[in-house]
Amino acid sequence: MRRKEGIAKLEENWSLSEVAAELNENSDYKGKGIGKVSTENEDNDLFEFISHSHNPIETAVKAQEETLFPGSLRITQRRLKQCGFKNCVAAHKVFLTEEHKQRRVQFANEFLQGNEFWNNVVFSDEKTLQSSKNGRLRVFDPGIQDLKRITPCILPIVAAFRPANRDQLWESIENAWKELVDSYDMRTLIASMPRRLENIVASNGYAITY
């Protein structure tokens, strides 16, 4: 009865607070809602799917479909965030053209040398190590990603040294390299270079999953 009275007054353009005051009800009252749409096991299925996926950029849509998650896409995304996963827009890489592939094979054949050769190579990528800020140097590489794993190891050591000039900067880089060069990971990365180049030649310049 009171519900009907409230609806009638709202239809007469009463405000919610006026109706609440008339019927002696708290206008801030919140209902119980519809409850959680997924169980703990269903949430865990989402977590396990993303955690063990071989695709590093899996989508919430795929996770929802594969696990039969009962919630909407928005709820699926919310659950994944609650599990600690971060989301971002995946970068679109340019497809390799025939010229790219030919140049990759040419590079691989030119430097297909043994470990003795690679042990004497100075590795560098687009990351610059400077004693002062002079802008960025843009360079291009053949897409062999060992350096992406090495640079983060060297940077903290160089930063701790705080070089003030070019000589000190070079000295700090040499010291950082000496600290890392004997580690297992570093030896493994350097030793893998001939095999990586062999794979590039074998794949006719296509991208390799090494």
C-alpha positions in Angstrom: 0.0 0.0 0.0 2.8 2.4 0.9 4.6 1.5 -2.3 1.5 2.4 -4.3 1.2 5.7 -2.4 4.8 6.5 -3.1 4.5 5.8 -6.9 1.4 7.9 -7.1 3.1 10.9 -5.5 6.1 10.5 -7.8 3.7 10.6 -10.7 2.3 13.8 -9.3 5.9 15.3 -9.6 6.7 15.0 -5.9 10.5 14.7 -5.3 11.9 11.6 -3.8 12.8 13.4 -0.6 9.3 14.8 -0.3 7.8 11.3 -0.8 10.2 9.9 1.8 9.3 12.6 4.3 5.5 12.1 3.7 5.7 8.4 4.2 8.3 8.7 7.0 10.9 6.7 5.0 14.7 7.3 4.6 15.4 8.4 1.0 19.0 7.2 1.4 17.9 3.6 1.8 19.8 1.2 -0.5 18.3 -2.1 -1.6 20.2 -5.4 -1.5 21.0 -5.3 -5.2 21.1 -8.4 -7.4 24.1 -10.0 -5.7 27.4 -11.3 -7.2 26.8 -12.9 -10.6 29.9 -15.3 -10.4 31.1 -17.8 -8.0 34.6 -18.0 -6.5 35.4 -21.0 -8.7 34.3 -19.0 -11.8 36.5 -16.1 -10.8 39.4 -18.5 -10.4 38.8 -20.0 -13.8 39.3 -16.5 -15.3 42.5 -16.1 -13.3 43.9 -19.5 -14.4 43.0 -18.9 -18.0 44.9 -15.6 -18.2 47.8 -16.8 -16.0 48.5 -19.9 -18.2 47.7 -18.5 -21.6 50.5 -18.7 -24.2 49.3 -15.4 -25.6 50.8 -12.5 -23.7 48.1 -10.1 -24.9 45.0 -12.2 -24.2 41.6 -10.3 -24.3 38.8 -10.3 -21.7 36.4 -11.4 -24.5 38.5 -14.5 -25.2 38.7 -15.2 -21.4 35.0 -14.8 -21.0 34.2 -17.2 -23.9 36.7 -19.9 -23.0 35.8 -20.0 -19.3 32.0 -19.6 -19.9 32.1 -16.7 -17.4 28.5 -15.8 -16.6 29.0 -12.1 -16.2 29.0 -9.3 -18.8 32.2 -8.2 -20.5 32.4 -5.2 -18.1 32.2 -7.6 -15.1 34.8 -9.9 -16.7 37.2 -6.9 -17.0 36.5 -5.9 -13.4 37.2 -9.4 -12.1 40.5 -9.5 -14.0 41.5 -6.2 -12.5 40.6 -7.4 -9.0 43.0 -10.4 -9.7 45.8 -7.9 -10.3 45.9 -8.0 -14.1 46.5 -4.7 -16.0 45.0 -3.9 -19.3 46.3 -1.8 -22.2 45.8 -1.3 -25.9 48.0 -3.8 -27.8 50.5 -2.2 -30.1 50.0 -2.8 -33.8 53.3 -3.8 -35.3 54.0 -3.2 -39.0 54.0 -6.4 -41.0 57.3 -7.4 -42.5 57.6 -6.5 -46.1 59.6 -8.5 -48.7 62.4 -5.9 -48.4 62.4 -6.3 -44.6 62.7 -10.1 -44.9 65.5 -9.9 -47.5 67.5 -7.4 -45.3 67.0 -9.7 -42.2 68.4 -12.7 -44.1 71.2 -10.5 -45.4 72.1 -9.4 -41.9 71.9 -12.9 -40.5 74.1 -14.4 -43.2 76.6 -11.6 -42.8 77.0 -12.1 -39.0 76.4 -15.8 -38.8 79.5 -16.4 -36.7 80.5 -18.6 -33.8 80.5 -17.7 -30.1 84.1 -16.4 -30.3 82.9 -13.7 -32.6 79.9 -12.7 -30.5 82.0 -12.6 -27.3 83.8 -9.6 -28.8 80.7 -7.7 -30.0 79.6 -4.5 -28.3 75.8 -4.7 -28.0 73.7 -1.6 -28.1 70.1 -0.7 -28.9 68.0 2.5 -29.1 68.5 3.1 -25.3 71.0 5.9 -24.7 73.3 6.2 -21.7 74.2 9.8 -21.2 75.9 11.9 -18.5 73.4 14.7 -19.4 70.2 15.0 -21.3 70.9 15.8 -25.0 67.8 14.4 -26.6 67.2 10.9 -28.0 69.1 9.1 -30.7 66.8 7.1 -32.9 68.3 3.9 -34.5 66.9 0.8 -36.1 67.6 -2.8 -35.3 66.9 -6.2 -37.1 64.4 -7.2 -34.4 66.6 -9.6 -32.4 65.4 -9.0 -28.8 68.3 -10.0 -26.6 69.2 -6.4 -25.9 65.8 -5.8 -24.4 66.7 -8.2 -21.6 70.2 -6.9 -21.0 69.6 -3.1 -20.9 67.4 -3.2 -17.7 70.2 -5.0 -15.9 72.9 -2.5 -16.8 70.9 0.7 -16.2 70.7 0.5 -12.4 74.4 -0.1 -12.0 75.3 2.9 -14.2 72.7 5.1 -12.5 74.2 4.2 -9.1 77.7 5.3 -10.3 76.4 8.8 -11.2 78.8 9.6 -14.0 79.5 13.3 -14.5 81.3 13.2 -17.8 81.9 11.0 -20.8 84.9 9.2 -19.4 83.1 8.4 -16.2 80.1 7.3 -18.2 82.2 4.9 -20.2 83.9 3.6 -17.1 80.5 3.0 -15.4 79.2 1.1 -18.4 82.4 -1.1 -18.5 82.0 -1.8 -14.8 78.4 -2.7 -15.2 79.1 -5.1 -18.1 81.9 -6.8 -16.1 79.5 -7.4 -13.2 77.0 -9.0 -15.6 79.0 -10.8 -18.3 79.8 -13.8 -16.2 76.2 -14.4 -15.2 74.4 -17.5 -16.5 71.7 -15.5 -18.3 74.3 -13.3 -20.1 76.3 -16.2 -21.3 73.1 -17.9 -22.5 71.9 -14.9 -24.4 75.3 -14.4 -26.2 75.6 -18.1 -27.0 72.1 -18.0 -28.5 73.0 -15.4 -31.2 74.2 -17.9 -33.9 71.0 -20.0 -33.4 68.8 -17.0 -33.7 70.4 -15.9 -36.9 70.1 -19.5 -38.3 66.4 -19.4 -37.5 66.0 -16.1 -39.4 67.7 -17.6 -42.5 65.7 -20.8 -42.2 62.4 -18.8 -42.0 63.4 -16.7 -45.0 63.4 -13.5 -42.9 60.1 -14.0 -41.2 59.7 -13.1 -37.5 61.0 -15.9 -35.2 59.6 -17.0 -31.8 62.9 -17.7 -30.0 
